[in-house]
Amino acid sequence: MTHQEPDHKASTETDRRNFLKLISTAGALILGAFAGLPALLSFVTPAFRRSRPENWIALGQAEFFDWQIPIRIDVPQTVTDAWMERRIIRSVWIYTEDGEDFTIFNGRCTHLACAYSFDEEEDMYICPCHQGLYDTVTGDVLGGPPPRPLDTLEGKIENGVLFARWEDFRPGISEKTAI
């Protein structure tokens, strides 16, 4: 009976093979995770986002607004779209009968989203683009092509400051639909 030496070479090759399999599998899993995780997150994260961020803009001290005279306020804001930042002007018209209850109109015409102005002589809002005419107090359409009254914005007073929750609405349709 002869005594045989264990084959260290075969055992070393098997260990090396197993190690390389393990490293290759781990590398493939890590690469798959790096490639697949962003795709998975793009489908999952919208479920956790709020539907729309609230955009309150400060309009000024409530006590300083004139009664029964529409006042236009332009508020510059920075808007971020993906990686682009730009400055825009949000316009609103404010009307109050008593200095306590405020009606805040979006500064865009409901016909084609043009800017409108107040005509003191006629005592109405006028959109110069297509001659849309609106009531000063209610924003109701008095003439022209606008399909609905002026869009009102939600307002609140905090610490004496009047705020409006900015929203854009789809122009040219009879329903007040947020964009």
ABEGO torsion letter per residue (X at the ends): XBBBBBBAAAAAAAAAAAAAAAAAAAAAAAAAAAAAAAAAAAAAAAAABBABBBBBBBAEBAAABBBGBBBBBBBBBBBBBEABBBBBBBBBBBBBAAGABBBBBBABBAAAGBBBBBBAAAGBBBBAAAGBBBBAAAGBBAEEABABBBBBBBBBBBGGBBBBBBBBBBBGBABBBBX
